[in-house]
Amino acid sequence: MSEYTFENEEYKKAYRHTTAHILAHAVKRLFPHAKLAIGPAIEDGFYYDFDVPEPFSPEDLERIEAEMKKIIKEKLPLERFELPRQEASDLMKDEPYKIELIDDLPEDAVISFYRQGDFTDLCAGPHLDTTARVKANAFKLTSCTGAYWRGDSNNKMLQRIYGTCFMSKTELEAYLARIEEAKRRDHRKLGRELDLFAVFEEGPGFPFFFPNGMVIRNELENYWRDLHRTRGYQEIKTPIILNEDLWHRSGHWDKYKENMYFTEIDEGAYAVKPMNCPGGMLAYKRRMWSYKDLPLRVGELGLVHRHELSGALHGLMRVRAFTQDDAHIFMTEEQMASEIRGVIEKIDSIYATFGFDYYLELSTCPENFIGTPEMKERSERVLKEVLDGMGRDYVLNEGDGAFYGPKIDFHLTDAIGRTWQCGTIQLDFQMPERFELEYTGPDGLKHRPVMLHTAAFGSLERFIGILTEHFAGAFPLWLAPVQVIVLPITDRSAEYADSVAKRLSDAGFRVETDTRNEKIGFKIREAQVRKIPYMLVLGDKEAEQGIVTVRKRS
């Protein structure tokens, strides 16, 4: 490879993949009876799965790291070679997981291996040319967790060792510092400490919100409603449960059934909605619309349910029930470009409110697109033209759109540099066709509207999780569950403290008074831990003069 830097994505992947092989080599040296599964490069590093009698201990990881450094210093060349199927199976006869992988390969598949010293692994590559290229002081084994073979809970639990690697010790140290900072900001930890939200074992993937969390949630919903109202949107609410026929008509039955929940009512088959869109189609069909009514902008904060595997659940970031801030626009073809521009500007405004930067990703139609080739070409072209016309940079992601059309995704960057996909704009010619949506044109004839699916928060719950980590729990004043706390120094100041708190409450602030018989330093420290933006300290002087001493959270 010509560019030996991580700016070269192929080199970065090969570097991390090679480090995974060095990990497997070290494990086989130290634990000869370990069986090898798979070990790919992943974002920020690599992992390798092993079948071993006991989980690896922290001390084991230290020994493995030391052995990896020896392998790097041995400067072993990596040699690729290919074998016929039977010879490949013979070579891997003591590795049952590798045999299974070989057996699953197509008959005409090339079966390749990589050898470094006395270690050989079934692998398609690519890899570096020598172990010496991996920096011995710039990798770290970060954790060991259980992982089912092939992600299937019916299979055996393996031990997965995660690691990360870079091209310099400085980069590694910076990354490890970011990981520690991410742990400090973990929304699950802060959700408990600040009494915001939680997920209990009685309902995996179904979050609870407590009074403090409901303040944040309600403020976000109010903000969303006000912003959409000023931009000409009408709000609707559609049912959570709708009959099976609707989901056949929408296409979700064929494309999304495995992620849906079902029930039976009066001997009829029903589904819990995984998306708000089909209900929005029925709301549109309640009356006949004229071209003069378009564009029709409709929004819904709708509760949806999607089945996720238990191993994929993660706090508020990956749940089974969440509120989607859907906004649907029904329009004529002539209005497409201006409406898409308007949605981009709307989402711009929302993210600016929270201080988020973002980048755009344009995903074209996938192979299972349910429209015609003409619809595909037309919908992809208009999204590209709008982005180009606005002078927006974007990443092109071929074939990763929704089954009903292409989309623009908004990827936020948080305070510690992580990216989160939240907002989306999806152009849809197909859903209006399936639901036979119509409007009367200026010619008096019936026409099909074009539809935009849009969301800014995406999942409200997930957005709250992102905000919690972005602000490390220190929410801006308008979102803070308690905005001001009044702290009287002695009981003599309690009456004045109550009057100050009442004036603030009457002015619309969320305020508390701490009248406990505790030292003022203790009260201040506790308010700091609760991340309350303003503390008003009141003593005899303040009461006599009718003033307050203001402290901001640090």
Summary of the structure (lengths in Angstrom):
residues: 554
radius of gyration: 28.7
end to end distance: 49.2
largest distance: 93.4
contacts: 1733
relative contact order: 0.08
helix: 40%
strand: 27%
